[in-house]
């Protein structure tokens, strides 16, 4: 029986989303990449044109016996803005859309139910625009984009954007942080 599942999340810049999910208990691997576009083997430069159809994403391998899918979704929706179409803060373009790309029918149904409940409960002041669909394609990003926050914590973008997301995780989801006492 398979002990891990894969979920692919698009929450703006993959540096930020990766920085958050590498800290979550039960997450065994996180890889930045590009998903659900038309161009095979895209490059960062090609995706940035907005013409490939790809979103910047992270592919998460997790153990659902340790961290339930619902907790991952709670963290995802708390650490990015799911109400801005093709934008996260100053990052603008279709590659920065909010999206959840599932790897099984059961996962797709669970995510659709979760998002429908968010909308019904009017959790956000604006409509949720998160795209929910099966994962069609995933391509790993270039090596320089992998584990970027961990390797460059004092990079201006990391300090201004990724760091606050990691801080939010450590304060709001402390029970789910691998090492809550680790400095960012």
Order of alpha helices (4+ residues) and beta strands (2+ residues): beta-alpha-beta-alpha-beta-alpha-beta-beta-beta-alpha-beta-beta-alpha-alpha
